[in-house]
Amino acid sequence: MKITSVDLTPVAFRDPPLLNSVGCHEPWALRTIVEVHTDEGISGLGETYGDIGHLTRLRNVAPALTGLDVHDLNGLHARVTTALGGETGSDRHGLTGKLTVESTVDRVFAAFEVAGWDIRGKALGRPVVDLLGGAVRTAVPYSAYLFYKWAGHPGAEPDEFGEALDPDGIVAQARMLVERHGFGSIKLKGGVYAPEEEIEAIRALRAAFPDHPLRLDPNAAWTPATALKVAAELDGVLEYLEDPSPEIAGMAEVARSSPLPLATNMCVVAFEHIARSVELGAVQVILSDHHYWGGLSRSKELAAICRTFDIGLSMHSNSHLGISLAAMTHLAAATPNLNYACDTHYPWNSADDVLISSLSFVDGALPVPSGPGLGVELDRDALARLAENYRKCGLVQRDDTGYMQQHDPSYERKRPRW
């Protein structure tokens, strides 16, 4: 099967005012929907980032894929590498780590690689999970992903999720997500308020949910000294502490004395980071993400490395739609040592999906789609609507800090902050 053409559709969908260590989500989140077509009439779907730099790289690479056999993943990676010519991308919001030449290639490659898995699954009449080695679980557990948030975007009506700016608001948000979706574990996005306030929120969650594993992610907002104080306070309360301090060296300093395991999706985000992290004992859990680890096949390689060095494996999430969630679920279902519930933003964004049938959690887990390929189908009307959102919304680059500064000119992006 040869690739004949690639369609790239940038889309925008509504995003609540979710707060984090660098600012606030803007009213629109950006993604790119990828469609790869073949000479046998089978097409595959992928989903990836929508920021203009990444979109430009996708557009530069797409023509180079014509004529490539969809089974030739090594050839695909080589063509992406050649087309990018050593370019290094950037994570403007700073929440997914520093990009290198290698990781820039992987982030572009992943978008097309997933579509290739979708095509191959459809051609064989088998779900992607079978092609990845078979399902070790029929449903993948996900975590309730909590955020401090405003009631609504400034100047707009309050959204359905309501305000969450203190421990009571965080607990109420958790109850809503757990009641709606049945989640069995809970993660709080921190780095917004002073550590003492976020410790109070975690303790309130523990009181309200005594049996739920809890996680806290301040996105490198703390110095190692502050991180160690928080770890001591929350020893026995948290399942793991995620990215408390910046960079591998900072995480290693915390890890040497922390009673809690440390997790990351910021300091170990490419294969070239792993050796140094292992040498220093910087992290005990890596949050995989096929969007930046190079797709499904290279994420399986990451899983094998984690197994070799006895590193736990979880899964990271960015604002995403159902195509990404389906790919995440097939991958997680086929990865035996993915031993933590996965992150997902989907409950915050699912009202604007591009799928004919939105995906639904059952008792906090997503059943693995059983149809061929990814097992999801594109809704052309929804795709057109979200593409029109992109054309009209005026955003081409995520900028949490800039958006926060529009409403609080005194706000300063600072890492670490405490």
VEXPAGU-259562 format. One record per residue (C-alpha): x, y, z; residue number from 1. Coordinates in steps of 0.1 Angstrom, whole numbers, plus 2048, in hexadecimal, padded with zeros to 3 digits. Last residue first. Layout:
(r (X; Y; Z); NUM);
...
***
This chain:
(r (855; 921; 9C3); 418);
(r (853; 92E; 9A0); 417);
(r (86B; 917; 98F); 416);
(r (866; 920; 973); 415);
(r (857; 943; 96E); 414);
(r (83D; 950; 956); 413);
(r (833; 972; 964); 412);
(r (810; 97E; 96A); 411);
(r (80E; 9A4; 971); 410);
(r (7F9; 9AA; 952); 409);
(r (7DD; 993; 960); 408);
(r (7C1; 98E; 946); 407);
(r (7D6; 991; 926); 406);
(r (7F4; 984; 93A); 405);
(r (7E2; 963; 93E); 404);
(r (7DD; 95F; 919); 403);
(r (801; 967; 912); 402);
(r (80C; 94D; 92B); 401);
(r (7F6; 932; 91D); 400);
(r (801; 938; 8F9); 399);
(r (7F7; 91C; 8E1); 398);
(r (7FF; 927; 8BE); 397);
(r (7E8; 92D; 89F); 396);
(r (7CC; 93F; 8B0); 395);
(r (7B4; 957; 89E); 394);
(r (795; 943; 8A5); 393);
(r (786; 946; 882); 392);
(r (79B; 92E; 86D); 391);
(r (79F; 915; 889); 390);
(r (77A; 915; 891); 389);
(r (773; 90F; 86C); 388);
(r (789; 8F0; 86F); 387);
(r (775; 8E6; 88D); 386);
(r (755; 8E8; 879); 385);
(r (763; 8D6; 85B); 384);
(r (770; 8B9; 871); 383);
(r (74D; 8B7; 881); 382);
(r (73D; 8B4; 85F); 381);
(r (756; 89A; 854); 380);
(r (751; 884; 873); 379);
(r (770; 86E; 872); 378);
(r (76C; 849; 87C); 377);
(r (77C; 837; 899); 376);
(r (789; 813; 89D); 375);
(r (7AE; 81C; 89D); 374);
(r (7B3; 802; 882); 373);
(r (796; 7EA; 87F); 372);
(r (77A; 7ED; 898); 371);
(r (77E; 7E2; 8BD); 370);
(r (785; 803; 8CD); 369);
(r (796; 7FB; 8EF); 368);
(r (77E; 801; 90B); 367);
(r (786; 822; 91C); 366);
(r (789; 820; 942); 365);
(r (77B; 835; 95F); 364);
(r (75E; 81E; 965); 363);
(r (755; 81F; 940); 362);
(r (764; 83D; 92D); 361);
(r (754; 847; 90D); 360);
(r (762; 84F; 8EB); 359);
(r (74F; 867; 8D4); 358);
(r (73D; 857; 8B6); 357);
(r (740; 868; 894); 356);
(r (762; 875; 89F); 355);
(r (76E; 899; 89C); 354);
(r (769; 8A1; 8C1); 353);
(r (75C; 8C2; 8CE); 352);
(r (749; 8B7; 8ED); 351);
(r (767; 8A0; 8F5); 350);
(r (77E; 8BD; 901); 349);
(r (77F; 8BD; 927); 348);
(r (777; 899; 92A); 347);
(r (792; 891; 911); 346);
(r (7AF; 8A0; 924); 345);
(r (7BE; 87E; 92B); 344);
(r (7D8; 86F; 943); 343);
(r (7DD; 84A; 944); 342);
(r (7D8; 833; 962); 341);
(r (7F9; 824; 96D); 340);
(r (80A; 803; 965); 339);
(r (813; 807; 940); 338);
(r (828; 7E8; 944); 337);
(r (812; 7D1; 92D); 336);
(r (810; 7EA; 910); 335);
(r (7F6; 7DE; 8F7); 334);
(r (7D8; 7EF; 908); 333);
(r (7EC; 80F; 90D); 332);
(r (7F3; 811; 8E7); 331);
(r (7CF; 80A; 8DC); 330);
(r (7C3; 824; 8F6); 329);
(r (7DB; 83F; 8EC); 328);
(r (7D1; 83B; 8C8); 327);
(r (7AC; 83E; 8D0); 326);
(r (7B3; 85C; 8E6); 325);
(r (7C6; 86D; 8CA); 324);
(r (7AA; 867; 8B1); 323);
(r (791; 873; 8CC); 322);
(r (79D; 896; 8D1); 321);
(r (7BA; 8A6; 8E4); 320);
(r (7C6; 8BE; 8FE); 319);
(r (7E7; 8AF; 909); 318);
(r (7EB; 88D; 91A); 317);
(r (806; 879; 92B); 316);
(r (807; 853; 930); 315);
(r (816; 83F; 94C); 314);
(r (834; 828; 94D); 313);
(r (848; 81E; 96C); 312);
(r (86E; 81B; 968); 311);
(r (87D; 7F9; 970); 310);
(r (89B; 7FF; 959); 309);
(r (893; 7E4; 940); 308);
(r (86D; 7EA; 943); 307);
(r (872; 80F; 93C); 306);
(r (887; 806; 91D); 305);
(r (86C; 7EE; 911); 304);
(r (851; 808; 915); 303);
(r (865; 822; 902); 302);
(r (868; 809; 8E5); 301);
(r (842; 805; 8E6); 300);
(r (840; 82B; 8E4); 299);
(r (856; 828; 8C4); 298);
(r (83C; 812; 8B4); 297);
(r (81E; 827; 8BE); 296);
(r (82A; 849; 8B3); 295);
(r (84B; 85B; 8B7); 294);
(r (84E; 864; 8DC); 293);
(r (83D; 885; 8D6); 292);
(r (81A; 87D; 8CC); 291);
(r (81D; 85A; 8DB); 290);
(r (81E; 868; 8FE); 289);
(r (830; 855; 919); 288);
(r (82F; 861; 93D); 287);
(r (84F; 853; 94C); 286);
(r (84F; 847; 970); 285);
(r (86D; 843; 988); 284);
(r (87F; 863; 97D); 283);
(r (8A1; 872; 984); 282);
(r (8B6; 854; 98C); 281);
(r (8D5; 866; 981); 280);
(r (8E1; 84C; 968); 279);
(r (8BD; 843; 95E); 278);
(r (8B5; 868; 956); 277);
(r (8D5; 86C; 942); 276);
(r (8CE; 84C; 92E); 275);
(r (8AA; 856; 927); 274);
(r (8AE; 879; 919); 273);
(r (8B9; 86D; 8F6); 272);
(r (899; 859; 8F3); 271);
(r (884; 879; 8F5); 270);
(r (86D; 889; 90E); 269);
(r (87F; 884; 92F); 268);
(r (87E; 8A6; 941); 267);
(r (85A; 8AF; 93A); 266);
(r (843; 891; 93A); 265);
(r (850; 886; 95C); 264);
(r (848; 871; 97B); 263);
(r (859; 871; 99D); 262);
(r (854; 855; 9B7); 261);
(r (84D; 862; 9DA); 260);
(r (864; 861; 9F8); 259);
(r (87A; 87B; 9E7); 258);
(r (89E; 87D; 9F1); 257);
(r (8B2; 875; 9D2); 256);
(r (894; 87A; 9BC); 255);
(r (894; 8A0; 9C3); 254);
(r (8B7; 8A5; 9B7); 253);
(r (8B0; 88E; 999); 252);
(r (892; 8A3; 98F); 251);
(r (8A8; 8C2; 98F); 250);
(r (8C3; 8B2; 97A); 249);
(r (8AA; 8A3; 962); 248);
(r (89A; 8C5; 95B); 247);
(r (882; 8DB; 970); 246);
(r (872; 8D1; 992); 245);
(r (851; 8C1; 99D); 244);
(r (84D; 8AD; 97D); 243);
(r (833; 894; 989); 242);
(r (830; 888; 9AD); 241);
(r (824; 864; 9AF); 240);
(r (809; 850; 9BF); 239);
(r (804; 86C; 9D8); 238);
(r (7F8; 86A; 9FC); 237);
(r (812; 854; A0D); 236);
(r (82C; 870; A0C); 235);
(r (818; 890; A05); 234);
(r (82A; 8A7; A1D); 233);
(r (84C; 898; A17); 232);
(r (847; 89B; 9F1); 231);
(r (83C; 8C0; 9F6); 230);
(r (85C; 8C8; A09); 229);
(r (871; 8B6; 9F0); 228);
(r (861; 8C9; 9D3); 227);
(r (869; 8EA; 9E5); 226);
(r (88E; 8E1; 9E8); 225);
(r (88F; 8D5; 9C4); 224);
(r (881; 8F6; 9B8); 223);
(r (85C; 8F6; 9AF); 222);
(r (848; 8FE; 990); 221);
(r (854; 8E0; 97B); 220);
(r (831; 8D9; 96D); 219);
(r (81F; 8D8; 98F); 218);
(r (812; 8B5; 989); 217);
(r (801; 8A4; 9A7); 216);
(r (7F5; 880; 9A7); 215);
(r (7DA; 86D; 9BC); 214);
(r (7D1; 848; 9BD); 213);
(r (7AC; 846; 9C7); 212);
(r (7A2; 834; 9E7); 211);
(r (79D; 850; 9FF); 210);
(r (78B; 866; 9E6); 209);
(r (77C; 884; 9F9); 208);
(r (796; 884; A14); 207);
(r (7B2; 87E; 9FB); 206);
(r (7A5; 89A; 9E5); 205);
(r (7A5; 8B2; A02); 204);
(r (7C9; 8A8; A09); 203);
(r (7D2; 8AE; 9E5); 202);
(r (7C2; 8D1; 9E6); 201);
(r (7D5; 8D9; A06); 200);
(r (7F5; 8CF; 9F6); 199);
(r (7EC; 8E6; 9D9); 198);
(r (7E8; 903; 9F1); 197);
(r (809; 8FC; A02); 196);
(r (81A; 8FA; 9E1); 195);
(r (811; 91E; 9D8); 194);
(r (7F7; 91F; 9BC); 193);
(r (7F8; 916; 997); 192);
(r (813; 8FC; 996); 191);
(r (7F9; 8E0; 998); 190);
(r (7E6; 8CB; 97F); 189);
(r (7D4; 8B2; 996); 188);
(r (7D2; 88D; 98D); 187);
(r (7B8; 875; 999); 186);
(r (7B3; 84F; 998); 185);
(r (795; 838; 994); 184);
(r (782; 84C; 97A); 183);
(r (75D; 844; 978); 182);
(r (755; 85B; 95B); 181);
(r (73A; 872; 965); 180);
(r (73C; 86D; 98B); 179);
(r (762; 86E; 98B); 178);
(r (763; 88D; 976); 177);
(r (749; 8A0; 98B); 176);
(r (757; 894; 9AC); 175);
(r (77A; 8A0; 9A1); 174);
(r (76D; 8C2; 998); 173);
(r (75C; 8C5; 9BA); 172);
(r (77C; 8BB; 9CB); 171);
(r (790; 8D5; 9B8); 170);
(r (776; 8F0; 9C0); 169);
(r (778; 8E7; 9E5); 168);
(r (79E; 8E8; 9E4); 167);
(r (79F; 90B; 9D4); 166);
(r (79C; 91B; 9B2); 165);
(r (784; 903; 9A0); 164);
(r (769; 916; 98D); 163);
(r (74E; 904; 978); 162);
(r (750; 8E6; 961); 161);
(r (732; 8EF; 94C); 160);
(r (741; 910; 941); 159);
(r (73B; 932; 950); 158);
(r (730; 94C; 937); 157);
(r (74B; 95F; 924); 156);
(r (75D; 980; 92B); 155);
(r (77B; 970; 93B); 154);
(r (77A; 94A; 933); 153);
(r (764; 937; 94A); 152);
(r (761; 92D; 96F); 151);
(r (787; 930; 971); 150);
(r (79C; 911; 975); 149);
(r (7B3; 8FC; 98B); 148);
(r (7B5; 8DC; 978); 147);
(r (7AC; 8B8; 97E); 146);
(r (7B3; 89A; 968); 145);
(r (79E; 87C; 972); 144);
(r (7B5; 85F; 969); 143);
(r (7B1; 845; 94D); 142);
(r (7AE; 81F; 94F); 141);
(r (7B2; 80D; 92D); 140);
(r (798; 7F2; 924); 139);
(r (79E; 7D0; 915); 138);
(r (7C0; 7CB; 926); 137);
(r (7DE; 7B8; 91A); 136);
(r (7D3; 7BF; 8F6); 135);
(r (7E7; 7B1; 8DA); 134);
(r (80A; 7B7; 8CD); 133);
(r (808; 7D9; 8BD); 132);
(r (7F6; 7CC; 89E); 131);
(r (7DA; 7BF; 8B5); 130);
(r (7D7; 7E1; 8C6); 129);
(r (7D3; 7F1; 8A4); 128);
(r (7B1; 7DF; 89F); 127);
(r (7AF; 7C4; 884); 126);
(r (79F; 7C3; 861); 125);
(r (7C1; 7BF; 851); 124);
(r (7BF; 7DD; 83A); 123);
(r (7AD; 7F1; 856); 122);
(r (7C9; 7E9; 86E); 121);
(r (7E3; 7F3; 855); 120);
(r (7D2; 814; 84E); 119);
(r (7CE; 81D; 873); 118);
(r (7F2; 814; 87A); 117);
(r (7FD; 82B; 85D); 116);
(r (7E8; 847; 86C); 115);
(r (7FB; 843; 88C); 114);
(r (81C; 846; 87A); 113);
(r (811; 866; 868); 112);
(r (80C; 879; 888); 111);
(r (829; 868; 89A); 110);
(r (843; 872; 880); 109);
(r (83D; 897; 887); 108);
(r (843; 894; 8AD); 107);
(r (85F; 87B; 8A7); 106);
(r (872; 892; 88F); 105);
(r (870; 8AE; 8A9); 104);
(r (87C; 895; 8C4); 103);
(r (89B; 88E; 8B0); 102);
(r (8A4; 8B2; 8A8); 101);
(r (89E; 8BA; 8CD); 100);
(r (87F; 8C7; 8DE); 99);
(r (87F; 8D4; 902); 98);
(r (864; 8C8; 919); 97);
(r (83F; 8C2; 917); 96);
(r (831; 8E0; 92B); 95);
(r (846; 8FC; 91D); 94);
(r (829; 90F; 90C); 93);
(r (83E; 916; 8ED); 92);
(r (849; 8F2; 8E9); 91);
(r (863; 8F8; 8CE); 90);
(r (86E; 8E6; 8AE); 89);
(r (891; 8DE; 8A3); 88);
(r (897; 8DB; 87E); 87);
(r (8B2; 8C2; 872); 86);
(r (8A6; 8BF; 84E); 85);
(r (881; 8BB; 855); 84);
(r (87C; 8A9; 834); 83);
(r (899; 891; 83A); 82);
(r (88D; 887; 85D); 81);
(r (869; 882; 851); 80);
(r (875; 86D; 834); 79);
(r (88B; 858; 84B); 78);
(r (86F; 852; 864); 77);
(r (857; 847; 848); 76);
(r (872; 830; 839); 75);
(r (876; 820; 85B); 74);
(r (850; 81D; 85E); 73);
(r (84D; 80B; 83D); 72);
(r (82B; 7FB; 83F); 71);
(r (81A; 819; 830); 70);
(r (82F; 815; 810); 69);
(r (83B; 837; 806); 68);
(r (830; 845; 7E5); 67);
(r (827; 867; 7F3); 66);
(r (837; 86D; 814); 65);
(r (84C; 88B; 80A); 64);
(r (82D; 8A0; 803); 63);
(r (823; 89E; 829); 62);
(r (845; 8A9; 837); 61);
(r (842; 8CF; 832); 60);
(r (81D; 8CF; 83C); 59);
(r (825; 8BD; 85C); 58);
(r (841; 8D5; 864); 57);
(r (82A; 8F2; 85E); 56);
(r (810; 8E3; 875); 55);
(r (82B; 8DF; 890); 54);
(r (835; 904; 88E); 53);
(r (811; 90F; 88B); 52);
(r (805; 8FD; 8AB); 51);
(r (7EB; 8E2; 8A3); 50);
(r (7FA; 8C3; 8B4); 49);
(r (7F1; 8A1; 8A8); 48);
(r (7D5; 88A; 89C); 47);
(r (7D8; 86C; 885); 46);
(r (7BF; 85B; 86D); 45);
(r (7C4; 841; 852); 44);
(r (7B7; 83D; 82F); 43);
(r (7B1; 81D; 81B); 42);
(r (7AA; 821; 7F5); 41);
(r (7C5; 809; 7EB); 40);
(r (7DB; 825; 7DD); 39);
(r (7DE; 834; 800); 38);
(r (7D1; 852; 813); 37);
(r (7DF; 861; 833); 36);
(r (7C7; 877; 847); 35);
(r (7D6; 88D; 863); 34);
(r (7C1; 8A3; 87A); 33);
(r (7D4; 8C0; 889); 32);
(r (7CD; 8CD; 8AC); 31);
(r (7C8; 8EF; 8BC); 30);
(r (7B6; 8F8; 8DD); 29);
(r (79F; 916; 8DE); 28);
(r (795; 92C; 8FB); 27);
(r (7B9; 92F; 907); 26);
(r (7C7; 919; 922); 25);
(r (7D5; 92C; 93F); 24);
(r (7F8; 936; 94C); 23);
(r (81A; 926; 94E); 22);
(r (816; 910; 96D); 21);
(r (7F3; 905; 964); 20);
(r (7CF; 912; 962); 19);
(r (7B3; 904; 94D); 18);
(r (79C; 91E; 93E); 17);
(r (786; 905; 92A); 16);
(r (78F; 8FB; 907); 15);
(r (779; 8FD; 8E8); 14);
(r (785; 8ED; 8C8); 13);
(r (79C; 8F8; 8AD); 12);
(r (7A6; 8E4; 88E); 11);
(r (7C3; 8E1; 876); 10);
(r (7BC; 8C9; 859); 9);
(r (7D9; 8B7; 849); 8);
(r (7D1; 8A0; 82B); 7);
(r (7EC; 888; 81F); 6);
(r (7EE; 879; 7FC); 5);
(r (7F6; 859; 7E8); 4);
(r (806; 843; 803); 3);
(r (80E; 821; 7F5); 2);
(r (800; 800; 800); 1);
***
